[in-house]
Amino acid sequence: MKLSVLFVTIFFALTLVACGKPTAPESASSDNYGTTHEGKPAEGRNEVPK
């Protein structure tokens, strides 16, 4: 029992070290919201409603 708890604890610790913290953009900007990756306005069903 103690061995399995130790194994699970070590596995969890190694998982946290390997994965690190979640990453996200530090500041979300809505300047280019509704544009394609090329900077052009979206068309069709991807167009932003006015």
C-alpha positions as CSV (number, residue, x, y, z in Angstrom):
1,M,0.0,0.0,0.0
2,K,2.7,2.5,0.9
3,L,4.7,1.6,-2.2
4,S,1.8,2.3,-4.5
5,V,1.0,5.6,-2.8
6,L,4.7,6.6,-3.1
7,F,4.7,5.6,-6.8
8,V,1.5,7.6,-7.6
9,T,3.0,10.6,-5.8
10,I,6.2,10.5,-7.6
11,F,4.4,9.9,-10.9
12,F,2.2,13.0,-10.3
13,A,5.2,15.1,-9.3
14,L,7.1,14.1,-12.5
15,T,4.0,14.8,-14.6
16,L,3.8,18.3,-13.2
17,V,7.5,18.9,-13.8
18,A,7.3,17.6,-17.4
19,C,4.2,19.5,-18.4
20,G,4.9,22.8,-16.6
21,K,2.2,25.4,-16.2
22,P,-0.5,26.0,-18.8
23,T,0.4,28.7,-21.3
24,A,-1.9,31.4,-22.5
25,P,-1.3,34.8,-24.2
26,E,-0.4,37.3,-21.5
27,S,-2.7,40.0,-22.9
28,A,-5.5,39.2,-25.3
29,S,-6.0,41.8,-28.0
30,S,-9.1,42.2,-30.0
31,D,-7.5,44.4,-32.7
32,N,-7.6,41.8,-35.4
33,Y,-10.7,40.0,-34.2
34,G,-12.8,38.8,-37.2
35,T,-9.8,38.7,-39.6
36,T,-8.1,35.8,-41.3
37,H,-4.5,34.8,-40.5
38,E,-3.5,37.0,-43.5
39,G,-5.3,40.1,-42.0
40,K,-8.1,40.1,-44.4
41,P,-11.7,40.4,-43.3
42,A,-13.5,37.1,-42.7
43,E,-16.2,36.2,-45.2
44,G,-19.2,33.9,-45.3
45,R,-20.2,32.2,-42.1
46,N,-17.0,33.3,-40.4
47,E,-17.8,37.0,-40.8
48,V,-18.3,39.0,-37.7
49,P,-21.9,40.2,-37.3
50,K,-22.4,43.9,-37.5
